[in-house]
Amino acid sequence: MAQFGCNIFALMVYFSLSLKTSATKLLCPDVNLSGVPNVLASIPVFGDQKSYDGGLHMAVHAKFTDVCENNPTMQTVCDCTINIMPNCENCKKMPLKNCVDQWNFISMDMQDLSQNSTCMTKNNITTIISEMFFPSVKICDCEGIEKTFNKNDLTSVDDLNRNCKGKEETVYHCKKLHSMKNTFHNITKQGPQKVFLDGIKGSVTSHQKNNLLNFRMALPSTNNATLEKMDDIWLEIPTEALRVFLGDTAEEVNLGVFWFEHHSMFPVEENNTELLNSRVVSVDVGEDISGLSNYFKITFLFQNASVENKSLACVFWDLENDTVAHWNSSGCVTETKENETVCSCNHLSFFAVLMSPVSGSSASLSSSSVWLLTLLSRVGCGISLCFLCLALLIHLRRGKSDDSLCIHIHLCVALLCLNLTFLINDSLASLGVHGLCVATAAATHYSLLCTLTWFSLEGFHLYLLIIRVFNIHVNRYLLKLGLVGWGIPGIVVTIIVACGKYGEYRIYQQDGGAIQMCWLTDSALTTVSFSYFVLTFAVNMLCFGSVTVKVVRAHRQSPVLRERSMNRGTVLSLLGLAWLLGVSWGVLLFQFGPLRETAFYIFCTINSLHGLFLFLRYWALTRPEKASISMATTVSS
């Protein structure tokens, strides 16, 4: 294997299409150039003999000898050696200037070319040649899509797929979707190859008639034995199906299997529907195959996708005619298991799993309601965040405080983290970085569990002070509370991260579209989290009810207080305790039926300001006149 010289193919950009092969003298054998339309060439790219028949080889007619003699800066290019035919001993390491005696330069800056020369290897030669004749599409438009599909080059398709991400509507209305099937037919016919591009991975394998075996492959790793950690697809094709692919006369068949990281080129038009993990898998043999009696199976693993309240269906990319394409479930059987969906299909095409919300489950709010609720939550959380930070600054300046104030501050920190993670959650989710989304979901969930736990610890502390009263001393009381308040949620979140249950979550709207965020992807864990909230709410309600009864009973039994009605200070104190114990969060228990939307509005309006109310409570307990008020209250009691 010899090397192709530095920058040879950069020079080829300027070759003349009109010259004839006979005008050039060759010291090396000619090759078949039938695969390059309108290009009469005489310098083929090195490779094995079979690759010459593929046609991506060319020679350029130019006055190359003069260029080498008159441009010293091009000496590096002129002296580069090539091995045109690996089985030709006389051609090995032949200087390029000895193989061509003409090179037609239309226009080029020789100095710039020599300075920017790039050495070519066998691994990147096909991509470079394709880029010379058919440059990659940098803009997602109809013209670029058509040009890309005409190239029959996976690198260009990968670039287009990446550039069209988020522009599925443009792709759909270009009416060039039928060309993609032909493109992959042609790529499969090119013969065995491995494909490891940014957004497309897979392979083309050859199968002999006299040596057919069951075909298995994991994607995107293309491992034929086992699933690797990165894999989310497992393909199984039985021997009987491979025999059908061969037909009656063929001795071998090329099987192309390709994995698409994103479905940019396969738009989903229906409202509230999406593809599982955005994955698309192509199974191709160079021609249309349908009506298989032995179905092949494609297993789509859920990975970190949220399938809660979603209906899953195996679909293929159906090209009704030259201008219309859509996802269709005909010819495929769907079997959904615990962590995967198995698609059994009787034809070849592009396949995916279509997810749509179950009727009446998650798409319960209109887009206008979702927008308003989001606005209320953001404004309220922003205000709370500011006042919680102010409470922390005041506490740091005060220095040493009693146990009650320290517990209040722990609750303020937990709620501050919850507000902060909520405000940045959807922005980080929109970046599409899975690891970042997992970290965001874990931080949000941890903050929520800590907040609920400190609500309960506030209730426990209140129980010791007002209900039990005597014998309430506990050694290292705050340290033990801290271990419970911050440690238990940490253990829970660590276990969930290890199980891989955090990721992207979508909230669907009635009139189409979805809100994307980072959260739990397992519905069972969401139910457990809500159950934990219900438990803490029930405990705190018992504490709050007991305290309220104590206060009312003391008011009635005291001769001094009996003559006066419940004053505003007492009522405000009880309300402050309610906020401290998270009683207002109980409105979530009414999110059912016609009360659902109303409950959401009340919750987002009141509880987004929870940080403000905690600050007011903390400020009231730390006022300079607090000591005198406390003494007066104690005496009167």
C-alpha positions as CSV (number, residue, x, y, z in Angstrom):
1,M,0.0,0.0,0.0
2,A,1.6,3.2,-1.1
3,Q,0.6,6.8,-0.1
4,F,-1.1,9.3,-2.2
5,G,0.8,12.6,-2.2
6,C,0.1,15.7,-0.4
7,N,-2.7,17.9,-1.9
8,I,-3.1,15.9,-5.1
9,F,-6.8,15.9,-4.9
10,A,-7.0,19.6,-4.1
11,L,-5.5,20.1,-7.6
12,M,-8.1,17.9,-9.2
13,V,-10.8,20.5,-8.4
14,Y,-9.7,22.3,-11.5
15,F,-9.5,19.6,-14.0
16,S,-11.1,19.9,-17.4
17,L,-14.0,17.6,-18.2
18,S,-13.8,18.1,-21.9
19,L,-10.4,16.5,-22.6
20,K,-10.1,12.9,-23.8
21,T,-8.2,10.1,-22.2
22,S,-6.1,9.6,-25.2
23,A,-4.5,13.0,-24.7
24,T,-2.6,11.7,-21.7
25,K,0.3,9.3,-21.6
26,L,0.2,6.8,-18.7
27,L,3.1,4.8,-17.4
28,C,0.6,2.7,-15.3
29,P,-2.3,0.5,-16.3
30,D,-5.8,2.0,-17.1
31,V,-8.7,1.2,-14.8
32,N,-12.4,1.1,-15.2
33,L,-13.9,4.6,-14.6
34,S,-17.5,3.9,-15.5
35,G,-18.8,4.9,-12.1
36,V,-17.9,8.6,-12.5
37,P,-20.3,10.2,-15.0
38,N,-18.8,12.6,-17.6
39,V,-15.3,12.2,-16.1
40,L,-12.6,10.7,-18.4
41,A,-9.7,10.0,-16.0
42,S,-6.4,8.4,-16.0
43,I,-5.0,8.5,-12.5
44,P,-7.0,6.1,-10.3
45,V,-7.1,6.2,-6.5
46,F,-5.2,3.3,-5.0
47,G,-7.1,0.4,-3.5
48,D,-7.9,-3.2,-4.1
49,Q,-8.9,-4.5,-7.5
50,K,-12.6,-4.7,-6.6
51,S,-12.8,-1.1,-5.6
52,Y,-11.7,-0.1,-9.1
53,D,-15.0,-1.5,-10.5
54,G,-16.9,0.7,-8.1
55,G,-15.9,3.7,-10.2
56,L,-14.8,6.3,-7.7
57,H,-11.4,6.6,-9.5
58,M,-10.2,9.3,-11.8
59,A,-7.2,10.8,-13.6
60,V,-6.9,14.4,-14.4
61,H,-5.7,15.8,-17.7
62,A,-3.4,18.7,-17.0
63,K,0.0,20.1,-17.8
64,F,1.4,18.7,-14.7
65,T,5.0,18.3,-15.8
66,D,5.4,22.1,-16.5
67,V,3.9,22.9,-13.1
68,C,6.4,20.6,-11.4
69,E,9.4,22.2,-13.2
70,N,8.3,25.8,-12.9
71,N,7.0,25.8,-9.3
72,P,9.5,24.7,-6.7
73,T,6.8,25.2,-4.0
74,M,4.9,22.3,-5.6
75,Q,7.8,19.9,-5.4
76,T,6.3,18.1,-2.4
77,V,3.2,17.3,-4.5
78,C,5.1,16.4,-7.6
79,D,7.4,13.9,-5.7
80,C,4.5,12.2,-3.9
81,T,4.5,8.5,-4.8
82,I,1.4,6.5,-5.6
83,N,0.7,2.8,-6.1
84,I,-2.0,2.8,-8.8
85,M,-2.3,-1.0,-9.0
86,P,-1.3,-3.0,-5.9
87,N,-0.5,-6.1,-8.1
88,C,1.7,-4.1,-10.5
89,E,5.3,-4.2,-9.4
90,N,6.4,-1.6,-11.8
91,C,3.9,0.9,-10.5
92,K,4.8,0.8,-6.8
93,K,5.9,4.1,-5.4
94,M,5.9,5.7,-8.8
95,P,6.4,9.5,-8.6
96,L,3.2,11.3,-9.7
97,K,4.9,13.4,-12.3
98,N,6.0,10.3,-14.1
99,C,2.5,9.0,-14.5
100,V,0.9,12.1,-16.0
101,D,2.5,14.4,-18.6
102,Q,-0.3,17.0,-18.7
103,W,-2.2,18.9,-16.0
104,N,-4.6,21.6,-17.0
105,F,-4.7,24.3,-14.4
106,I,-7.6,26.8,-14.9
107,S,-6.7,29.0,-11.9
108,M,-5.2,28.4,-8.5
109,D,-2.8,30.1,-6.1
110,M,0.1,27.7,-6.0
111,Q,1.6,29.2,-2.9
112,D,-1.6,28.9,-0.9
113,L,-2.0,25.3,-2.2
114,S,1.4,24.2,-1.1
115,Q,1.0,25.8,2.3
116,N,-2.3,24.1,2.9
117,S,-1.5,20.7,1.5
118,T,-3.1,17.8,3.2
119,C,-1.9,14.2,3.0
120,M,-4.5,11.6,2.0
121,T,-4.8,8.0,3.2
122,K,-6.9,5.1,2.2
123,N,-9.3,5.7,5.1
124,N,-10.3,9.2,4.1
125,I,-9.8,9.1,0.3
126,T,-13.4,8.3,-0.6
127,T,-14.7,11.2,1.5
128,I,-12.2,13.6,0.0
129,I,-13.0,12.7,-3.6
130,S,-16.7,13.0,-2.9
131,E,-16.3,16.4,-1.3
132,M,-14.4,17.6,-4.4
133,F,-17.1,16.7,-6.9
134,F,-20.1,17.1,-4.7
135,P,-19.4,19.4,-1.7
136,S,-21.3,18.7,1.5
137,V,-24.5,20.6,2.1
138,K,-24.0,23.2,4.8
139,I,-27.6,24.6,4.7
140,C,-30.8,22.6,5.1
141,D,-32.9,23.5,2.1
142,C,-34.6,21.6,-0.7
143,E,-31.8,22.2,-3.2
144,G,-29.2,20.9,-0.8
145,I,-31.3,17.8,0.1
146,E,-31.7,16.9,-3.5
147,K,-28.0,17.3,-4.2
148,T,-27.1,15.2,-1.2
149,F,-29.3,12.3,-2.1
150,N,-27.8,12.3,-5.7
151,K,-24.3,11.8,-4.3
152,N,-24.9,8.4,-2.9
153,D,-22.4,9.3,-0.1
154,L,-23.0,8.6,3.5
155,T,-20.7,11.4,4.7
156,S,-22.9,14.0,2.9
157,V,-26.1,12.4,4.3
158,D,-24.6,12.6,7.8
159,D,-23.8,16.3,7.3
160,L,-27.3,16.9,6.0
161,N,-28.9,15.0,8.9
162,R,-26.9,17.1,11.4
163,N,-27.6,20.4,9.6
164,C,-31.4,19.7,9.4
165,K,-31.8,18.9,13.1
166,G,-34.7,20.9,14.3
167,K,-35.9,21.7,10.7
168,E,-38.0,18.6,10.1
169,E,-40.8,20.7,8.6
170,T,-38.4,22.0,5.9
171,V,-37.4,18.4,5.1
172,Y,-41.0,17.2,4.9
173,H,-42.1,19.9,2.5
174,C,-39.1,19.5,0.1
175,K,-40.8,16.5,-1.5
176,K,-37.5,14.8,-2.2
177,L,-37.9,12.1,0.4
178,H,-38.1,9.3,-2.1
179,S,-34.5,9.8,-3.0
180,M,-33.2,8.6,0.3
181,K,-34.4,5.0,-0.3
182,N,-32.5,5.0,-3.6
183,T,-29.4,6.4,-2.0
184,F,-29.2,3.6,0.5
185,H,-29.9,1.1,-2.2
186,N,-26.9,2.3,-4.1
187,I,-24.7,2.5,-1.0
188,T,-25.5,-1.1,-0.1
189,K,-24.7,-2.2,-3.6
190,Q,-21.2,-0.7,-3.3
191,G,-20.2,-3.7,-1.2
192,P,-18.8,-4.5,2.3
193,Q,-17.9,-1.4,4.4
194,K,-17.9,-0.1,7.9
195,V,-19.6,3.2,8.7
196,F,-18.7,5.2,11.8
197,L,-19.7,8.8,11.2
198,D,-21.0,11.4,13.8
199,G,-24.7,10.6,13.4
200,I,-24.8,7.5,11.2
201,K,-23.2,4.2,12.1
202,G,-23.5,0.7,10.7
203,S,-22.1,-1.6,8.1
204,V,-22.6,-3.4,4.8
205,T,-21.8,-7.2,4.9
206,S,-21.8,-9.8,2.2
207,H,-23.6,-13.1,2.7
208,Q,-22.8,-16.2,0.5
209,K,-25.6,-18.5,-0.6
210,N,-23.7,-21.6,0.5
211,N,-22.8,-20.2,3.9
212,L,-25.9,-18.5,5.3
213,L,-26.3,-18.0,9.1
214,N,-28.6,-16.1,11.4
215,F,-27.6,-12.5,11.3
216,R,-27.3,-10.5,14.6
217,M,-26.0,-7.0,15.2
218,A,-26.0,-4.4,18.0
219,L,-26.1,-0.8,17.0
220,P,-24.4,1.6,17.0
221,S,-21.4,-0.5,18.0
222,T,-22.0,-3.0,15.1
223,N,-21.1,-5.8,17.5
224,N,-22.4,-9.2,16.3
225,A,-22.2,-11.0,19.6
226,T,-23.4,-8.9,22.5
227,L,-24.9,-5.5,23.4
228,E,-22.4,-2.9,24.6
229,K,-23.2,-0.1,27.0
230,M,-23.8,2.5,24.2
231,D,-26.1,0.2,22.2
232,D,-29.8,0.8,22.0
233,I,-30.7,-1.4,19.0
234,W,-30.5,-5.2,18.6
235,L,-31.2,-6.6,15.1
236,E,-31.9,-10.3,14.4
237,I,-32.5,-11.6,10.8
238,P,-33.2,-15.4,10.4
239,T,-31.5,-17.5,7.8
240,E,-34.8,-18.0,5.9
241,A,-35.1,-14.3,5.4
242,L,-31.6,-14.1,4.0
243,R,-32.5,-16.8,1.5
244,V,-35.4,-14.7,0.3
245,F,-33.0,-11.7,-0.1
246,L,-30.8,-13.9,-2.4
247,G,-33.6,-14.9,-4.6
248,D,-33.3,-17.9,-7.0
249,T,-30.2,-16.9,-9.0
250,A,-27.9,-14.7,-6.9
251,E,-24.9,-16.3,-5.2
252,E,-24.4,-13.5,-2.6
253,V,-26.3,-10.6,-1.2
254,N,-25.1,-7.3,0.4
255,L,-26.9,-6.5,3.6
256,G,-26.8,-2.9,4.7
257,V,-27.7,-2.0,8.3
258,F,-27.5,1.7,9.3
259,W,-28.2,3.5,12.6
260,F,-29.3,7.1,12.7
261,E,-28.7,9.0,15.9
262,H,-31.4,11.6,15.1
263,H,-34.5,11.5,12.9
264,S,-33.9,14.8,11.1
265,M,-34.5,13.3,7.7
266,F,-37.5,11.4,8.9
267,P,-40.0,14.1,10.2
268,V,-42.9,13.3,12.4
269,E,-45.9,15.4,11.5
270,E,-48.6,14.3,14.0
271,N,-49.0,16.4,17.1
272,N,-47.6,15.1,20.4
273,T,-45.8,12.3,18.8
274,E,-42.1,11.5,18.7
275,L,-39.7,8.7,17.9
276,L,-38.2,6.7,20.8
277,N,-34.7,8.1,21.5
278,S,-35.0,9.8,18.0
279,R,-33.5,6.6,16.6
280,V,-34.1,5.3,13.1
281,V,-32.7,2.0,11.7
282,S,-32.3,1.1,8.0
283,V,-32.2,-2.5,6.8
284,D,-31.4,-2.7,3.1
285,V,-30.3,-5.2,0.4
286,G,-30.1,-2.8,-2.5
287,E,-33.7,-3.4,-3.6
288,D,-37.3,-3.4,-2.2
289,I,-38.2,-6.5,-0.3
290,S,-41.6,-7.2,1.2
291,G,-44.0,-10.1,2.2
292,L,-41.4,-12.1,4.2
293,S,-42.9,-15.2,5.8
294,N,-40.1,-15.2,8.4
295,Y,-40.2,-12.0,10.2
296,F,-37.0,-10.3,11.3
297,K,-36.8,-8.5,14.7
298,I,-35.5,-5.1,15.7
299,T,-35.3,-4.5,19.5
300,F,-35.4,-0.9,20.6
301,L,-34.1,-0.4,24.1
302,F,-35.7,2.4,26.2
303,Q,-32.3,3.5,27.7
304,N,-33.2,6.8,29.4
305,A,-36.3,7.6,27.4
306,S,-39.5,8.4,29.3
307,V,-42.4,6.2,28.1
308,E,-44.8,7.0,30.9
309,N,-48.4,7.3,29.7
310,K,-47.2,6.8,26.1
311,S,-48.5,4.4,23.5
312,L,-45.6,2.7,21.5
313,A,-45.9,1.4,17.9
314,C,-43.4,0.0,15.5
315,V,-43.4,2.0,12.3
316,F,-41.5,2.2,9.0
317,W,-40.9,5.1,6.6
318,D,-43.6,4.6,4.0
319,L,-43.0,6.3,0.6
320,E,-46.5,6.4,-0.9
321,N,-45.2,8.1,-4.0
322,D,-42.4,10.4,-5.1
323,T,-43.6,13.4,-3.0
324,V,-45.3,11.9,0.1
325,A,-43.8,10.0,2.9
326,H,-45.0,9.2,6.5
327,W,-44.6,6.7,9.3
328,N,-46.7,3.6,8.9
329,S,-47.2,0.6,11.1
330,S,-48.3,-1.9,8.4
331,G,-46.3,-5.1,8.2
332,C,-44.8,-4.7,11.7
333,V,-45.9,-6.3,15.0
334,T,-45.2,-4.4,18.2
335,E,-44.3,-6.2,21.5
336,T,-43.5,-3.9,24.4
337,K,-41.6,-5.3,27.4
338,E,-40.3,-3.8,30.6
339,N,-37.3,-1.9,29.2
340,E,-37.6,-2.5,25.4
341,T,-39.9,-2.7,22.4
342,V,-39.5,-5.5,19.9
343,C,-40.6,-4.9,16.3
344,S,-41.2,-7.9,14.1
345,C,-41.5,-6.8,10.4
346,N,-42.0,-8.6,7.1
347,H,-40.3,-6.0,4.8
348,L,-37.2,-3.9,4.5
349,S,-37.2,-0.1,5.1
350,F,-36.3,2.5,7.7
351,F,-37.7,1.6,11.1
352,A,-38.4,3.4,14.4
353,V,-40.8,3.3,17.4
354,L,-43.4,6.0,17.4
355,M,-44.5,7.3,20.8
356,S,-47.8,9.1,21.4
357,P,-49.5,10.1,24.6
358,V,-52.3,7.9,25.9
359,S,-55.6,9.7,25.4
360,G,-56.6,11.8,28.4
361,S,-53.4,11.2,30.4
362,S,-50.7,13.7,29.9
363,A,-52.0,16.1,27.3
364,S,-54.4,17.8,29.8
365,L,-53.4,21.5,29.5
366,S,-53.4,23.8,26.5
367,S,-50.3,25.6,25.3
368,S,-51.6,28.9,26.6
369,S,-52.2,27.5,30.1
370,V,-48.7,25.9,30.1
371,W,-47.2,29.2,29.1
372,L,-49.0,31.1,31.8
373,L,-48.2,28.5,34.5
374,T,-44.6,28.6,33.5
375,L,-44.5,32.4,33.6
376,L,-46.1,32.4,37.1
377,S,-43.6,29.8,38.3
378,R,-40.6,31.6,36.9
379,V,-41.5,34.9,38.4
380,G,-42.4,33.5,41.8
381,C,-39.2,31.3,41.9
382,G,-37.1,34.2,40.9
383,I,-38.5,36.3,43.8
384,S,-38.1,33.5,46.2
385,L,-34.5,32.9,45.2
386,C,-33.6,36.5,45.9
387,F,-35.2,36.5,49.4
388,L,-33.8,33.1,50.3
389,C,-30.3,34.4,49.5
390,L,-31.0,37.5,51.7
391,A,-32.0,35.2,54.5
392,L,-28.7,33.3,54.2
393,L,-26.7,36.5,54.3
394,I,-28.6,37.7,57.4
395,H,-27.9,34.4,59.1
396,L,-24.2,34.4,58.3
397,R,-23.9,37.9,59.8
398,R,-25.7,36.9,63.0
399,G,-23.3,34.2,63.8
400,K,-24.5,31.7,66.4
401,S,-28.3,31.0,66.5
402,D,-30.6,28.7,68.3
403,D,-31.8,25.3,67.0
404,S,-35.0,26.6,65.6
405,L,-33.3,29.2,63.4
406,C,-30.7,26.8,62.2
407,I,-33.4,24.3,61.1
408,H,-35.2,27.2,59.3
409,I,-31.9,28.0,57.5
410,H,-31.5,24.4,56.4
411,L,-35.0,24.5,54.9
412,C,-34.1,27.8,53.2
413,V,-31.0,26.2,51.6
414,A,-33.0,23.2,50.4
415,L,-35.7,25.4,48.9
416,L,-33.1,27.7,47.3
417,C,-31.5,24.8,45.5
418,L,-35.0,23.6,44.4
419,N,-35.8,27.0,42.9
420,L,-32.5,27.3,41.2
421,T,-32.6,23.9,39.6
422,F,-36.2,24.5,38.5
423,L,-35.3,27.8,36.8
424,I,-32.4,26.3,34.7
425,N,-33.9,22.9,34.1
426,D,-35.6,23.4,30.7
427,S,-32.7,25.5,29.4
428,L,-30.2,22.7,30.1
429,A,-32.6,20.1,28.7
430,S,-32.8,22.0,25.4
431,L,-29.1,21.5,24.9
432,G,-29.6,17.8,24.2
433,V,-26.6,16.7,26.2
434,H,-27.6,13.5,28.0
435,G,-25.0,13.6,30.8
436,L,-25.9,17.2,31.6
437,C,-29.6,16.4,31.6
438,V,-29.0,13.4,34.0
439,A,-27.0,15.7,36.4
440,T,-29.8,18.4,36.2
441,A,-32.5,15.8,36.9
442,A,-30.6,14.4,39.8
443,A,-30.0,17.8,41.3
444,T,-33.6,18.8,40.9
445,H,-34.9,15.6,42.4
446,Y,-32.4,15.8,45.3
447,S,-33.4,19.4,46.1
448,L,-37.1,18.3,46.1
449,L,-36.5,15.4,48.4
450,C,-34.4,17.5,50.8
451,T,-37.1,20.2,50.9
452,L,-39.8,17.6,51.8
453,T,-37.5,16.1,54.4
454,W,-36.8,19.4,56.1
455,F,-40.5,20.1,56.1
456,S,-40.9,16.9,58.2
457,L,-37.9,17.8,60.4
458,E,-39.6,21.2,61.1
459,G,-42.7,19.3,62.1
460,F,-40.6,17.0,64.4
461,H,-38.9,19.9,66.0
462,L,-42.3,21.6,66.6
463,Y,-43.6,18.4,68.2
464,L,-40.7,18.4,70.7
465,L,-41.2,22.0,71.6
466,I,-45.0,22.3,71.9
467,I,-46.4,18.8,72.3
468,R,-43.8,16.8,74.2
469,V,-42.2,19.8,76.0
470,F,-40.3,17.8,78.7
471,N,-37.2,15.5,78.3
472,I,-36.5,16.7,74.7
473,H,-32.7,17.1,74.9
474,V,-30.9,15.1,72.2
475,N,-27.1,14.9,72.0
476,R,-25.8,16.5,68.8
477,Y,-29.3,17.3,67.8
478,L,-28.5,19.5,64.7
479,L,-25.9,17.1,63.4
480,K,-28.4,14.2,63.5
481,L,-31.1,16.3,61.8
482,G,-28.6,17.3,59.1
483,L,-27.6,13.7,58.4
484,V,-31.3,12.8,58.0
485,G,-32.2,15.9,56.0
486,W,-29.3,15.8,53.5
487,G,-28.1,12.2,53.8
488,I,-31.2,10.2,53.1
489,P,-32.2,12.0,49.9
490,G,-28.6,11.7,48.8
491,I,-28.6,7.9,49.2
492,V,-31.9,7.7,47.2
493,V,-30.7,9.9,44.4
494,T,-27.4,8.0,44.1
495,I,-29.3,4.7,43.7
496,I,-31.5,6.1,41.0
497,V,-28.5,7.5,39.1
498,A,-26.9,4.1,39.3
499,C,-30.0,2.6,37.8
500,G,-30.0,5.1,35.0
501,K,-33.5,6.4,35.6
502,Y,-32.9,10.1,35.1
503,G,-33.1,11.7,31.6
504,E,-35.2,13.7,29.3
505,Y,-38.9,14.0,30.1
506,R,-41.7,15.6,28.0
507,I,-45.0,17.2,29.1
508,Y,-47.4,17.2,26.3
509,Q,-50.0,19.8,25.5
510,Q,-53.6,19.4,24.2
511,D,-53.1,21.5,21.1
512,G,-49.7,20.0,20.1
513,G,-46.1,20.4,21.2
514,A,-44.4,19.5,24.4
515,I,-42.4,21.0,27.2
516,Q,-39.0,19.3,27.6
517,M,-37.3,19.0,30.9
518,C,-34.8,16.8,32.8
519,W,-36.6,14.5,35.3
520,L,-37.3,10.9,36.3
521,T,-37.9,8.7,33.3
522,D,-39.5,5.8,35.3
523,S,-43.2,6.3,36.1
524,A,-42.9,4.0,39.1
525,L,-40.2,6.2,40.7
526,T,-42.4,9.3,40.0
527,T,-45.2,7.6,41.9
528,V,-42.9,6.8,44.8
529,S,-41.7,10.4,45.0
530,F,-45.3,11.6,45.1
531,S,-46.1,9.0,47.8
532,Y,-43.2,10.4,49.8
533,F,-44.7,13.9,49.5
534,V,-48.1,12.6,50.6
535,L,-46.5,11.0,53.7
536,T,-44.6,14.1,54.7
537,F,-47.7,16.2,54.1
538,A,-49.8,13.9,56.3
539,V,-47.3,14.0,59.2
540,N,-46.9,17.7,59.1
541,M,-50.7,18.2,59.0
542,L,-51.0,16.2,62.2
543,C,-48.3,18.4,63.8
544,F,-50.0,21.6,62.6
545,G,-53.4,20.4,63.7
546,S,-52.0,19.5,67.2
547,V,-50.3,22.9,67.6
548,T,-53.4,24.7,66.5
549,V,-55.5,22.8,69.0
550,K,-53.0,23.6,71.8
551,V,-53.0,27.3,70.9
552,V,-56.8,27.5,70.9
553,R,-57.1,25.5,74.1
554,A,-54.5,27.7,75.9
555,H,-56.4,30.8,74.7
556,R,-59.6,29.5,76.2
557,Q,-58.1,28.4,79.5
558,S,-56.1,31.5,80.2
559,P,-58.1,34.1,82.2
560,V,-56.1,36.9,80.6
561,L,-56.5,35.7,77.0
562,R,-60.1,34.6,77.4
563,E,-61.3,38.2,77.7
564,R,-59.7,39.0,74.3
565,S,-60.4,37.4,71.0
566,M,-57.7,35.7,68.9
567,N,-55.5,38.6,67.8
568,R,-53.9,39.1,64.4
569,G,-50.5,38.1,65.7
570,T,-51.7,34.7,66.8
571,V,-53.3,34.1,63.4
572,L,-50.3,35.2,61.6
573,S,-48.1,32.9,63.7
574,L,-50.3,29.9,62.8
575,L,-50.1,30.9,59.1
576,G,-46.3,31.1,59.4
577,L,-46.2,27.6,60.9
578,A,-48.3,26.4,58.0
579,W,-45.8,27.8,55.5
580,L,-43.0,26.4,57.6
581,L,-44.5,22.8,57.4
582,G,-45.3,23.0,53.7
583,V,-49.1,22.7,54.3
584,S,-49.8,24.8,51.2
585,W,-48.3,22.1,49.0
586,G,-51.3,20.0,49.8
587,V,-53.2,21.6,47.0
588,L,-51.4,19.1,44.7
589,L,-53.7,16.4,46.2
590,F,-56.6,18.0,44.2
591,Q,-55.1,17.6,40.7
592,F,-57.8,15.5,39.3
593,G,-60.9,15.9,37.1
594,P,-62.1,19.5,36.6
595,L,-60.0,20.7,39.6
596,R,-56.7,19.8,37.9
597,E,-56.0,23.1,36.1
598,T,-57.2,25.2,39.1
599,A,-55.0,23.3,41.5
600,F,-52.0,23.9,39.2
601,Y,-52.7,27.7,39.1
602,I,-53.0,27.9,42.9
603,F,-49.9,25.8,43.5
604,C,-47.7,27.7,41.0
605,T,-48.9,31.1,42.3
606,I,-48.6,30.4,46.1
607,N,-45.8,27.9,46.4
608,S,-43.5,29.6,43.9
609,L,-43.4,32.4,46.6
610,H,-42.6,30.0,49.4
611,G,-39.1,31.4,49.7
612,L,-40.5,34.9,50.3
613,F,-42.8,33.6,53.1
614,L,-39.9,31.7,54.7
615,F,-37.8,34.9,54.7
616,L,-40.6,36.9,56.4
617,R,-40.9,34.1,59.0
618,Y,-37.2,34.2,59.6
619,W,-37.1,38.0,59.8
620,A,-39.9,38.0,62.3
621,L,-38.0,35.6,64.5
622,T,-34.8,37.7,64.4
623,R,-36.2,41.2,65.0
624,P,-34.5,43.2,67.8
625,E,-37.8,43.5,69.7
626,K,-38.3,39.7,69.4
627,A,-36.9,39.2,72.9
628,S,-39.4,41.4,74.7
629,I,-42.3,40.0,72.7
630,S,-41.3,36.5,73.6
631,M,-41.0,37.4,77.3
632,A,-44.4,39.0,77.3
633,T,-45.9,36.0,75.6
634,T,-44.3,33.6,78.1
635,V,-45.6,35.5,81.1
636,S,-49.1,35.8,79.7
637,S,-49.1,32.1,78.9
